Amino acid sequence: MPAGMEGMLDKIPPQMRSQIMGPDGKPDMAKVSQMAQQMGMGDGAGGIDMAKMQQMMGGMGMGGGNARPAPVAPAVHNKLNNITSHEMLATYIKDYPGVICNFGDTSYCPPCKQYKPIYTADASNNTNKNLIYCYIDTKENKDIAQHY
């Protein structure tokens, strides 16, 4: 079992857990790896990218067991910062005096499609290092959108 996965198993919903358990009651790592690949958490070599798994589980409110969360990259004041986790947004809110967030889904929302280029231009023109612009894709990050 990959390091950091031990404490995650009890946080996985039962219906999902039943799909990865072997007859001995322990995780069948072949099934776990297959599920990880299907969910976009593969490492490209048939294994599990534990950082991606940690991020996904944290975003679902399941914590991450013993795995350490990936460090949050510093925000850039003159570009649009794409938020991908609760931890990332919380860190930016804590670390920067001014955080402007735009929630949207440019895959189907016409007003979102129209506004995002304007918002991105505003972010690019920002010269205030204490102010950052963030974008939360509501299709990819429903949990963050529902939280705020």
BELSULWO-V881894 format. One record per residue. N is the residue number from 0. RES is the residue in one letter. SS is DSSP state (h for helix, s for strand, l for the rest). OMEGA is omega in degrees with one decimal (999 if undefined). BURIAL is + if it has 24 or more other ideal C-beta (glycine too) atoms within 12 Angstrom, else -. Layout:
# BELSULWO-V881894
n={N	N}
res={RES	RES}
ss={SS	SS}
omega={OMEGA	OMEGA}
burial={BURIAL	BURIAL}
This chain:
# BELSULWO-V881894
n={0	1	2	3	4	5	6	7	8	9	10	11	12	13	14	15	16	17	18	19	20	21	22	23	24	25	26	27	28	29	30	31	32	33	34	35	36	37	38	39	40	41	42	43	44	45	46	47	48	49	50	51	52	53	54	55	56	57	58	59	60	61	62	63	64	65	66	67	68	69	70	71	72	73	74	75	76	77	78	79	80	81	82	83	84	85	86	87	88	89	90	91	92	93	94	95	96	97	98	99	100	101	102	103	104	105	106	107	108	109	110	111	112	113	114	115	116	117	118	119	120	121	122	123	124	125	126	127	128	129	130	131	132	133	134	135	136	137	138	139	140	141	142	143	144	145	146	147}
res={M	P	A	G	M	E	G	M	L	D	K	I	P	P	Q	M	R	S	Q	I	M	G	P	D	G	K	P	D	M	A	K	V	S	Q	M	A	Q	Q	M	G	M	G	D	G	A	G	G	I	D	M	A	K	M	Q	Q	M	M	G	G	M	G	M	G	G	G	N	A	R	P	A	P	V	A	P	A	V	H	N	K	L	N	N	I	T	S	H	E	M	L	A	T	Y	I	K	D	Y	P	G	V	I	C	N	F	G	D	T	S	Y	C	P	P	C	K	Q	Y	K	P	I	Y	T	A	D	A	S	N	N	T	N	K	N	L	I	Y	C	Y	I	D	T	K	E	N	K	D	I	A	Q	H	Y}
ss={l	l	l	l	l	h	h	h	h	h	h	l	l	h	h	h	h	l	l	l	s	l	l	l	l	l	s	l	h	h	h	h	h	h	h	h	h	h	l	l	l	s	l	l	l	l	l	s	l	h	h	h	h	h	h	h	h	h	h	l	l	l	l	l	l	l	l	l	l	l	l	l	l	l	l	l	l	l	l	s	s	s	s	l	l	h	h	h	h	h	h	h	h	h	h	l	l	s	s	s	s	s	s	s	l	l	l	l	l	h	h	h	h	h	h	h	h	h	h	h	h	h	h	h	l	l	l	l	l	l	s	s	s	s	s	s	s	l	l	l	l	h	h	h	h	h	h	l}
omega={-179.6	177.2	178.5	-176.5	-174.4	-176.1	-178.1	-171.7	-177.8	179.6	179.4	179.3	-175.8	-178.2	178.5	-179.2	-178.1	-179.0	-176.4	-176.8	176.3	-178.6	-179.9	179.9	178.0	179.5	173.1	-172.0	175.3	178.3	178.8	179.8	179.1	179.1	178.9	178.7	-178.1	-177.5	178.2	-179.7	179.1	179.8	179.7	-179.6	179.5	179.3	-176.4	173.5	-174.0	177.9	177.8	179.4	178.8	-178.9	-179.4	-178.1	176.5	178.9	178.8	179.3	-178.1	-177.2	-179.1	178.0	-177.2	-178.9	177.2	178.5	177.0	179.6	179.7	178.5	178.3	177.2	176.6	-172.6	-175.3	172.6	178.9	-179.9	-179.7	-179.2	-178.4	178.9	174.9	-177.5	-179.3	-179.2	179.2	178.6	179.6	178.9	-179.9	-171.4	-175.7	-179.8	-178.9	178.9	177.8	-177.1	173.7	176.6	179.2	176.6	-176.4	179.8	179.9	-174.3	-178.8	178.1	177.7	178.7	-179.2	-173.5	-173.7	178.1	178.6	179.1	179.1	177.7	176.4	178.9	-178.6	-178.9	-177.9	177.7	-179.3	-177.3	176.7	-178.1	177.8	177.4	-179.9	176.6	177.4	177.2	-174.4	176.5	-178.5	-174.1	-177.9	-178.0	179.3	179.5	179.8	179.9	-177.4	999}
burial={-	+	-	+	+	-	-	+	+	-	+	+	-	-	-	-	-	-	-	+	-	-	-	-	-	-	+	-	-	-	-	+	+	-	+	+	-	-	-	-	+	-	-	-	-	-	-	+	+	+	+	+	+	+	+	+	+	+	+	+	-	+	+	+	+	-	+	-	+	-	-	+	-	-	+	-	+	-	-	+	+	+	+	+	+	+	+	+	+	-	+	+	-	-	-	+	-	-	+	+	+	+	+	+	-	+	-	-	-	-	-	-	-	-	-	+	-	-	+	+	-	+	+	-	-	+	-	-	-	-	-	+	+	+	+	+	+	+	-	-	+	-	+	+	-	-	-	-}
